[in-house]
Amino acid sequence: EAAVLCLIFASAVTLAVDSPVHQGGPAKARALFWLDVLFAGLFALEMVLKWAAKSIRVYLTDRWNLLDAFIVLVSLLALVQLPALQPLRVLRVLRPL
């Protein structure tokens, strides 16, 4: 549980650094992209491990888990880099929940 909280905190910090106002150059954008990939993957792994521990049906009966699954799905979809899906990136701010 503590590892997940640290992961959530680190993800929130990277979201705070990812500002459209202060671009920072291609190196910063590339680093933030790969950190986003890492966090999305780790949160997806956490979700799958919870599914394995509880079963998907039990997992989906908890509303916090439903929110968690929605955020993970949005995070994974935002990685696709399609212009139509770019507005979904804004929903990444829900990760710290």
Buried (B, 14 or more C-beta within 10 A) or exposed (E): EEEEEEBBEBBBEBBEEBEEEEEEEEEBEEBBEEBBEBBBBBBBEBBEEBBEEBEBEEBEEEEEBEEBBEBBBBBBBBBEEEEEEEEBBEBBEEBEE
